[in-house]
Amino acid sequence: MQVNGNAPRFSLTLPMRYRPLGQTQWRSAKTANVSSSGVLFLASERLSTGQQLEIEISMTEALFKPSRIIATSEVVRQGSGTHLLTAVQHREYRMVDGDLE
């Protein structure tokens, strides 16, 4: 699904993982808020604006069945200092069965 414009955000703390496009190692994280157009999460490392990420967000807790969102997203901003709160905009995403592995 392609994503355009701003969408309502929901304050949900959900398990997720991310990795820079082309890398193999996942990093664990938690969402701060989510929408159909993107997600805000606390990253474990400094990321560059414009950097492409693969993201998987567990929706099992919210939907009461094993499921997750798989997205290709772009970093639009990141906090400074020790708080690396990171905002990404989804370029495309889809919902699939099965939780994070």
N, C-alpha and C positions, 0 to 999 in steps of 0.2 A: 504494500500500500504506500503510495506517495504521500508526503505530508506538506501542507501549505498553511501559512498563517499562524496566529496565536490560538490556543485552545485553553479551556478552563483547566486549572491545576488543582490537584488533590494532594493534601498532606498525607502521604502514606510512607511508612518506613518498611520497605520490602527488601529482602535479600537480592543481590544482583552481582554480576561479575562483568568485567570489561577487559579489553585488550586493544592496543593499537593495531590498526588494520595491517595484516601481514605477519603479525607475531603469533606465537603459539601459546605463550603462557598467560593464563587468566589471572586477574587481580580481583579479590573479593571486595565488596562494598555494600553500602545500604543506601537506599533512596531517601531523599528528604521530601521531595514531592514529584509527582508524575503528571503527565498529560499525554494526549495523543500526538503532540508535536515535539515532546522532549522530556527530559528528566533532569533533576538537580540531585547530585550525590556528592558524598565526601570521598575524594580520590586519595589514593595512597602515594601519589607522586605528582610532580609538576608536569602538566600537559600544555601543549601549545595551542593557542587559538587557531582554529582551522584544521587541527589534527583530526583525522578520521579514526573512529573507534568501532569495534564490534561490541555490542552490549546484549546481555541476556538478563532479564528481570523475572524473578519468580512471581507468578500470579496465583500460586496454589493457595496461599493464606486468604487472599481476597476473593477467590472464586470457589474455594472449597473443593477443588479437584486439581490434580497435577497438571500444571500448564505454565507456560512462560512466554514472554515477548522476546523475540529476536530482532535486533535493530542494527542498522548501519547509521551511525550518528556522527555529528561534527561538533567539536568543542567550540562554544561561542564565548565563554568567559570562565575564569577561575579566580577564586579568592587568593589573597597573598598571605605570606607568613606561614604559620603552622596549620591554618584552617584552609585546606584545599577544596573548598566547596566548589563544585564544577557543574556548569550548565552546558548541556548538549542539546542540539536540535536533531531530531531524527530525519534522515534522508529517505529512509524506507524502513518499514517494520512489518512483522507478521506475528500472529499468535499461533503457537504450536502446542500439542499435547506433550506432557512430560515435564518434570521439574528440572532444576539445575542439577547437574551431575557432579 
